[in-house]
Amino acid sequence: MAESFNDFVAGWVGGAAGIIVGSPLDVLKARLQAPRSTATMNNEAPPSAWQTLTRLVRYEGINSLFKGVLAPVVGLAGLNAILFVSYGSLLRVFERQHHQQQQEHQQQHHQHYAGGGGGFTGEKEPFMPSLAQIYIAGCGAGIACFFFSTPTELVKIQAQVSRIPKSSWEVSKEIFARSGLRGFYQGGWITVIRDAPSYGIYFWVYEGMKRILELDQSQNSSDSSNAWKLLVAGGMAGAVSWSSIYPIDVIKSRLQMQVVSSSSSSSSSLSSSSATNRAMPSIANVTESTIHQSRLVRQYHGSQATTQNGSVTQSTGSINNTAQLSEAALLTGRSERPYTSIKDCIIRSYRAEGPSVFVRGLLPTIVRGFPVNAVTFYVYEVVMEMLSRN
């Protein structure tokens, strides 16, 4: 019990430290993964990470780099705590199995050699989990975190992609008002598909790097001889694990960016019969506020979008302009769900934006993943040592 408590506290503190360090690049990643408007795709090349970052700061302020940070500090740091508790618990299961097998072997050895003066000491050999066991424990920990990771990431992503400043609490209230508790598990299956293998790789790389770098177990984690090794091992774990599942993360982010209500399935379809319009959500009851927001979106993207008729009508009805549609849906909360399934999201994203859509934002994610996870693991190890001594 004490070991699990230590894992929980150290995991939470380490997770919070990593989240704060990585928040600006996390917001940038979410914006790069967001679907692009039709007008933008037709007239402009995809914006670079630097262009997106400068537009973000210019039009939404420096505080936008920390959008949605409260949800992950409370939720994902707590999730990190649960992750380390689950991972540590599974490793201890392997450790108990190891010691049980060791004891049985020693008893058999004692019985066989008892007549020859052999003795049974019953001493336990130090347990060193294999990399396969580490991977399995990581996968299991990823699955165990599903109930916590899905809601916290949903709130974080919807706060990050909104062009209207919203707190995590405001986003949470909107989700609950639209869909109740069930709404917080939007994108749940794809989250499990992403997290199970990614956390397996995460811990596998971390422990593997510690062994390659020959961490000195006799020294404290805060000692310079070990500190840089832990930072490198943690950074590599983050970079490699994110790289391995990034296309899945793109799909997960797109599914969770959608503003979905419980009545979406019964909502009326778009009046237009074109393939483009069938693929997009409708926004009913458009108000002057919506029109103002769409202007903000056009300014943010640096391009002038118009409706199919070349103008925007300020009246009740649906917007037929796909350039405004996907962006305005993220702003207003009055939309049908554009993607019906994981498969639908993959196919339509590929058809609309090509294969590059699945790696867009990968570089800033890797750049973010290294320092965030370096700090997370380092703080975790230091706090664990402090708790163990006390």
Secondary structure, 3 states (H helix, E strand, C coil): CHHHHHHHHHHHHHHHHHHHHHHHHHHHHHHHHCCCCHHHHHHCCCCCHHHHHHHHHHHHCHHHHHCCCHHHHHHHHHHHHHHHHHHHHHHHHHHHHHHHHHHHHHHHHHHHHHHHCCCCCCCCCCCCCCHHHHHHHHHHHHHHCHHHHHHHHHHHHHHHHCCCCCCHHHHHHHHHHHHCHHHHHCCHHHHHHHHHHHHHHHHHHHHHHHHHCCCCCCCCCCCHHHHHHHHHHHHHHHHHHHHHHHHHHHHHHHHHHCCCCCCHHHCCCCCCCCHHHHCCCCCCCCCHHHHHHHHHHHHHHCCCCCCCCCCCCCCCCCCCCHHHHHHHHHHHCCCCCCCCCHHHHHHHHHHHHCHHHHCCCHHHHHHHHHHHHHHHHHHHHHHHHHHHHC
